[in-house]
Amino acid sequence: MIDALEALALDGTATGLLDRGGRQLRWFSAGSGPATVVLEPGAGDSASIWLPIVARLTAVARVVMYDRAGFGDSGKPARLDLGVTLADLRAIVGEVSGVSCVLIGHSWGGLLVQLLALADPGLISALVLVDPAHERFWLDMPASDLAMMARAHLDLDVSAHIAEHAESSRWVAESTTDDPALRELVRRAHLAYAATERQVRNAAAELPLIAASLDDLVRRRAAAPPISAPTVLLTAMKGRPEQYRQPVLDVQEGLVAAMPSAAHEVVWDSGHYIHVEQPQRVVAATKDVVAQAASSCS
């Protein structure tokens, strides 16, 4: 990953390991702007999925990515649960930002950054939620589907997953740069996260974690007042089945309505990975909330 960041000629490129009591979390950063932005990917996704927006953000922010527990160089704890996952995110924010920072989260990562903002609002200056998950989506699923999530790390076609990741590596590279040589470096950086069966199974283990955490997710949201930090929520619509569109919009509109400084943008021309398909939309939203956060502090 660090080779790809350096090859993209980004200022302030750095990497480090954060000790988490016998295991470590690998983080990467680039840029030297006045704000610090921490990126949280979706379930089963690696930090490299954010490369298409990193180069576009480094002019306005120091951008930080990290490998969640079990990914890349980050060690996996004996028991991985929601509490450990959130504590790791909190530790990364504390490590890389001396003051509050902007969090960008995609899908499951969008829910994680909300939970951190609810629990520790002083750590967060603003949020960008990229087609975020909501516990309601899973609670409304048939029991058979939840049971499949709970066994995702066991009922897994490893070869198929590696092939899918290879295809997404090309997609991420093409979205990051037009330079063929740089594309190859980006492709390799992304591909390295799913090169072995262990890596694939570690990534898939996040789905059972979610299935086991639904009651806890509900409790954590109910226990805190709505997020007050400036927030932009982006909802993807391309490829979403018609029968799910309005229910998703209803949940996200309800979430935004409860937040005093939030805006909701529906992205009709992008699928779930807005930061790869339409990275400029995520960059624009980030610049917006960074400006809002700076204005509120002045």
Secondary structure in CASP SS format (residue, H / E / C, confidence):
PFRMAT SS
TARGET T0000
AUTHOR 0000-0000-0000
METHOD secondary structure of the structure
MODEL  1
M C 1.00
I H 1.00
D H 1.00
A H 1.00
L H 1.00
E H 1.00
A H 1.00
L C 1.00
A C 1.00
L C 1.00
D C 1.00
G C 1.00
T C 1.00
A E 1.00
T E 1.00
G E 1.00
L E 1.00
L E 1.00
D E 1.00
R C 1.00
G C 1.00
G C 1.00
R C 1.00
Q E 1.00
L E 1.00
R E 1.00
W E 1.00
F E 1.00
S E 1.00
A E 1.00
G C 1.00
S C 1.00
G C 1.00
P C 1.00
A E 1.00
T E 1.00
V E 1.00
V E 1.00
L E 1.00
E E 1.00
P C 1.00
G C 1.00
A C 1.00
G C 1.00
D C 1.00
S C 1.00
A H 1.00
S H 1.00
I H 1.00
W H 1.00
L H 1.00
P H 1.00
I H 1.00
V H 1.00
A H 1.00
R H 1.00
L H 1.00
T C 1.00
A C 1.00
V C 1.00
A E 1.00
R E 1.00
V E 1.00
V E 1.00
M E 1.00
Y E 1.00
D C 1.00
R C 1.00
A C 1.00
G C 1.00
F C 1.00
G C 1.00
D C 1.00
S C 1.00
G C 1.00
K C 1.00
P C 1.00
A C 1.00
R C 1.00
L C 1.00
D C 1.00
L H 1.00
G H 1.00
V H 1.00
T H 1.00
L H 1.00
A H 1.00
D H 1.00
L H 1.00
R H 1.00
A H 1.00
I H 1.00
V H 1.00
G H 1.00
E H 1.00
V H 1.00
S C 1.00
G C 1.00
V C 1.00
S C 1.00
C E 1.00
V E 1.00
L E 1.00
I E 1.00
G E 1.00
H E 1.00
S C 1.00
W H 1.00
G H 1.00
G H 1.00
L H 1.00
L H 1.00
V H 1.00
Q H 1.00
L H 1.00
L H 1.00
A H 1.00
L H 1.00
A H 1.00
D C 1.00
P H 1.00
G H 1.00
L H 1.00
I E 1.00
S E 1.00
A E 1.00
L E 1.00
V E 1.00
L E 1.00
V E 1.00
D C 1.00
P C 1.00
A C 1.00
H C 1.00
E H 1.00
R H 1.00
F H 1.00
W H 1.00
L H 1.00
D C 1.00
M C 1.00
P C 1.00
A H 1.00
S H 1.00
D H 1.00
L H 1.00
A H 1.00
M H 1.00
M H 1.00
A H 1.00
R C 1.00
A C 1.00
H C 1.00
L C 1.00
D C 1.00
L C 1.00
D C 1.00
V H 1.00
S H 1.00
A H 1.00
H H 1.00
I H 1.00
A H 1.00
E H 1.00
H H 1.00
A H 1.00
E H 1.00
S H 1.00
S H 1.00
R H 1.00
W H 1.00
V H 1.00
A H 1.00
E H 1.00
S H 1.00
T H 1.00
T C 1.00
D C 1.00
D C 1.00
P H 1.00
A H 1.00
L H 1.00
R H 1.00
E H 1.00
L H 1.00
V H 1.00
R H 1.00
R H 1.00
A H 1.00
H H 1.00
L H 1.00
A H 1.00
Y H 1.00
A H 1.00
A C 1.00
T C 1.00
E H 1.00
R H 1.00
Q H 1.00
V H 1.00
R H 1.00
N H 1.00
A H 1.00
A H 1.00
A C 1.00
E H 1.00
L H 1.00
P H 1.00
L H 1.00
I H 1.00
A H 1.00
A H 1.00
S C 1.00
L H 1.00
D H 1.00
D H 1.00
L H 1.00
V H 1.00
R H 1.00
R H 1.00
R H 1.00
A H 1.00
A C 1.00
A C 1.00
P C 1.00
P C 1.00
I C 1.00
S C 1.00
A C 1.00
P C 1.00
T E 1.00
V E 1.00
L E 1.00
L E 1.00
T E 1.00
A E 1.00
M C 1.00
K C 1.00
G C 1.00
R C 1.00
P C 1.00
E H 1.00
Q H 1.00
Y H 1.00
R H 1.00
Q H 1.00
P H 1.00
V H 1.00
L H 1.00
D H 1.00
V H 1.00
Q H 1.00
E H 1.00
G H 1.00
L H 1.00
V H 1.00
A H 1.00
A C 1.00
M C 1.00
P C 1.00
S C 1.00
A E 1.00
A E 1.00
H E 1.00
E E 1.00
V E 1.00
V E 1.00
W C 1.00
D C 1.00
S C 1.00
G C 1.00
H C 1.00
Y C 1.00
I H 1.00
H H 1.00
V H 1.00
E H 1.00
Q C 1.00
P H 1.00
Q H 1.00
R H 1.00
V H 1.00
V H 1.00
A H 1.00
A H 1.00
T H 1.00
K H 1.00
D H 1.00
V H 1.00
V H 1.00
A H 1.00
Q H 1.00
A H 1.00
A H 1.00
S H 1.00
S H 1.00
C H 1.00
S C 1.00
END
